[in-house]
Amino acid sequence: MKLATKISVLAAVAMTVAACGQNDSKPAAKPVSLFQWEDYMDPPFWADYQKTYNEKPNITIFADEDEAFAKMRAGYKPDVMGPCSYEYPRWKEAGLLQPIDVTKLKNWDKISPTLRAMPGIWADKTHVWFVPHYWGNTSITFRTDLAPEYVKSQSWDILFDPKYKGRVSVLEGVDDTVPFIAHMIGVDAYNMSPADYEKVKAKLRELIKQVRVVSSDNTTLVQNLASGEQVAAMSWRVVYSTLHSEGKPVAYMNPPGGMFTYVCGLVMHKDPSDEAKALALIDSSLADGAAEYTIKHIGDEPANEEALRLVDNSVFEKLGLTRDVETFLKSGIFQRRLKNKDQIVNDWTEIRAGL
């Protein structure tokens, strides 16, 4: 009995020492965090990461890159972020990014050579500031049954059509809406004179009187168009592809001069909580399964062109897309960085507020 008691006491002491040792050790590593657009936080994008680390990343969604930039400048530190090519230089200049070692990405060589050669993305021979992830369009999704006159004569003028006042919407971010409206009145948003900019602001004020909502929430846009509350919405292709897959009578406008086109990607914070995990999450987003999901369920085209070879031609035809990234990017108006963007953001905020 005494022997058993002594053994029990010794066991208890051993457990206590072990517990103290555990308390003194470093805490278990946490999952890395992903700061991303709504559509690109779904499980296919982090499936490979989860297989490797047996955990899900922490995910925060941003509505547009201006919101994301403001949140990071205020102190938020995600590990991996998903801006588009026109935006990441601003984040780099603000000291928020570190270059990514592409030799540690097994899916890097699957990316289209055209996208890997994008101007400005390389920091040196083995590091990039920006990893291309996918490419797509900004245009107008509209109900063909509610606005049949725009089926044969596609025009973004539908946003200003008096018949549809209060039944149209535009996106929140200035990188989409400002170049879009500038183009409509014959102004190059990327090379505006002060007089040009005043014309654009006047048109934006006119626009605000027309719209039902200013939103980049794809779910809201899909619901409003599906119900008929909205006739047309400035949107990314995902809104069209979602409604089209549901059998709704919709079209995605491709007016004379083409749509706006963009390339979005992945960047790494200058102080990642775990660089190896952050690289794994980036690689996971480029994986074949993620690429297939991108075109079939979102309607954008993935940067991983090898995975596209296994996608049936009918998928491209249904979405009105081409397999050729170079042709695609030359077919429309490529979105670039806006000059004096901070001022434009402030002005657009005031215009939306009716000031």
N, C-alpha and C positions, 0 to 999 in steps of 0.2 A: 504493500500500500504506500509506504513511504517512498519506495523506488518509483512507483508510478507517479506519485505526486511530484517527485524531483524531476522526472522526465517531462512532465507536463509544464512545470515551471520553466525548465530549460527551453522547451519548445516555444513557450509564450515569449521568453526573452528573445529567442532567435527571430520570431515573427516580428517583434517590436523593432529589433535592429534592422531587419529587412525593410520594414515599412519606413523607418527613418531614412534608410539609404535611398528608397524610392522617392521620398519627399525632397531629398537633397539633389536628386538628379534633375536634368533638364526636362521640362514638360514635353509631352508628346507633340510632334509636329502637327500643325493644323493644315487643313486643305488650303490650296491656293485660291485666290479670288479672281473671278472673271467679271469684268465690267463691259457689258455688251448690249447691242440692239435686241429688241424683244424676240425676233425670230431666230436669232443665232445663239440662244441659250438652251436649246432643246437637247435631250439626251444623246442623240447621235454625235453631237459635237464634242462631248466629253466621255464617250463610251470607252475609248482606248485608255484614256487617263484613269478611269475608274478600274479598268482591268489591271492596270499596273500598280495602282496605289490602294485599291480596295476602299475608295472613298469618292464622294462627289465634291466637285469644287463649290465654293461659296459663290453665288451668282447675284449680281445686282444689275438691274436693267436701266438704261438711260433712254429717254425719248428722243433726244437729239444731241449732237456733239457739243453744242454751246452749253447745255446743261451739264454734260459730263466734264467739260473743261473747268467750269465754275466750281463744281464739287471737288475736283482734284486740287485746284488752286487753294481751296478752303481747307485742305488737309487730308482728304480721303485718299488712301493709298491702296488701290487694287494691285494685283500682280500682273494681269494680262488684260488689255483693253482692245476694243474693236472699232477704231475710227476709219474713215475713208481717206483716200490719198490726198484730197485737198485739205484735210484737217490736221493730219499728224505732224506736219512741220511746225505748226503753232505750239503743239505740245512739246515737241523737241526743243524749240527755242525757249520755252518756259522752264526747261530743265527737268521735265517729268519723265524722260525716257532714257533707256540705255540700249545700245545695239544688241542684236540677237545673233548668236553664232549659228549660222545655217548648217555647219558641218555636224551639228548635234540634232538636226531635224531629218529623220529618215524619209519624210515625205516631200522635202524641199525640191528634189529633182523631178517630181511629178507635176510641179507647177509649170504652166505655160511659159516657154522661153520669152514670149512677148511681155508677160507680166514680171518675170524675173529681171527683165532689162528696163523696167520703168525708171525714168530719170529721177535721181535724187534719193533712191531708197538705200543705196550702198554706203556704208560707213568706211569699209575697207574691203579687202579681197575675200574675207570670210564672214563679215558681219553686215547685217542690214538693220535699218531703223524700222522698216515696215515690211511685214510678210503678207503678200497678196493672198486674199482668202476667197473672194468671190467678186463678180461684176454684174451689173444690172442697169435698170433704167428708172428715170423719173418721168412720168407723163400723167395722163388723166384716164382713170377708169370711169366709164359711164354706162348707164342703163340704156341699152339700145331700144327697148320698148317704150321708155319714157321720153327719150330724146331722139326719135328716129331720124330726124333731119340731119343729125351729125354722123350717121353711119357712113354715107357716101362722101360727105364733105367734112372730113375730120378737121376740127379746129379747136385750139385752146380758148377761142373766144367764148366757148360755152360758159366759162367762169363769169363772164360779164353780160351774158344774155339776160335781158330783163324778165323773160318768161320764167327763169329758174332762180330768181333772187331768193335767197334763204334756203336754197336746196343744193348748194355747192360747198366745197370745202377745200382748204389748202393746208400744206404741211407747216409745222412750226418753225423748223430750222431755216435760217437765212440762206444757207448753202443751196437749198432747193428752191425756195419760193422767190427770192430776190432775182437770181439769174433767169428763172422761168418767166417772171413778169417783165423783166428788162428785155428779154428776147422778143416778147410779144409786141413791144413798142419800138423794136429796132435798135436797142441799145446793147452794147457788149458790156455785160456786168463786170467783166474782169479788166476792163480798161475804161472806166467811166470818168468823164470830166465832171466838175462840180455841177454844171448845167444838166448833164445827163442824169446825174444822181437825183437832182430835184425832180426831174420828170418821172423817174422810177418811184420816188416817194409819193408823188401825187397819184400815180396809178395804184400803188399799194393802199392808199387811203380810199380810193374808189373801190378797190377789191374788198376791203373789210366791210363795206356796206352791203356787199353781195352775199358774203359767205354765211353758212349756217354754223360752221365750227372751224376753228384752226386747230388741227390735231395731227400728230404723227403716230397715234395709237391705231395700229392696223385692225385690231379687233373692233374698235368703235366704227371705223370706216366701213368695214365689211358689214357690220350689223345695220348701219344707216342706209347703205346702198341696197342691201338685201330686202329691207322693209319698204323701200321706196321713199323714205324720208329725204334721202339725198338722190339727186339725179347724176351728179358727177363729183369726183374727188381727185384732186392732185394726189398721186400716190406712187409707191413703188410697185413693182410688178406682182408682189406677193398678194396684194389686195385683189387684183384681177384674177390671178391663178386660183386663189381660194374660192372666189365666187364662181368662176368658170367650172371648177371641179364639182361645185354644188349644183350645177345646171342652171345657174341664173343667167338671164339675157344681158350679158355685159360685153364690152369691147375695151381694148387698151389702145388709146390713140397713137397713131404714128403719122403725124401731120407732115406737110412739106417742110423740108429742112431737118427732119428727124427728131427723135426724142433726146432728152438729156441722158448721158451715160456716166457711170461712175465705177470705180474699183475700191472696194473696202478690204481691210486687212486686219492684222493683229500686231500689236506692239507690246513691249515689256516695260513696266515701271522701272525707274532708275534704282529703286530699293525693293526688289522682290523679296517676299518672306522666305521663298525657297526657289532658287533659280532653276534647279533641275526639274522641279515639279512644274514651274511656269513653262519651261521649254516643252515638257511632256504635254501640257494642256494645249499649247500652240500646235504641236504636231498632231494631237488628237483631232483638232478642228480641221486639219487638212486631210484626214484619212479618207479612204475610198468610200466607206459607209456614210461619212458626213457629206462627201461630195455628191453622192447619189441622192441623199435626202435633200440637199440644197436645190437641185433642179426639179426633183419630182414633187416636193412638198412646199417649197418656198417660191420657186419660179425664177430665181437668179441662177447664174451659171457659176460653178465652182472654179477656183483657180487650178485645181487638180485636174488637168486635162486627160491624164491616163484613165482616170475613173470614168470619164465621159465616153470613152470608146465602147464601154459596155452598156451604155444607155441607148435604148431604141430610138430610131429616127422619129417615130410618132410623138415622142415626148417633146422634142424640139419643135415639130410642126404645130402641135397643139398650143404651144406657148409663143409661137412666132419668133423663135430664136434660131441662131446659127451656131454651128460648132466652132466656127472660126473666130477666135477672140479678136484678132487684128482687124478683120472686116467689121466686126461688131462695134469696136471702139471708134472706128473711123466713120461709122454710119450716122452718127448723131453729133450732139454737142457735148464734148467731154467736160465734166465739171472740174473746175480748177479752184485754186485758192483765191478768195476775195481779198482785195486790198482794203485797208481800213476796216477790218471786220468788226472790231470792238464797237466802233461808231455805228456800223450798220445794225449790229445786234441791238444796241440801245435805241436806235430810231425805230426799228421794227417792233420792239416792245412797246414804245410809246404809241405807235400807230395802231397797234392791236388794242391798246387801252383807250383809244379814241382821242388821244392828245394831239 
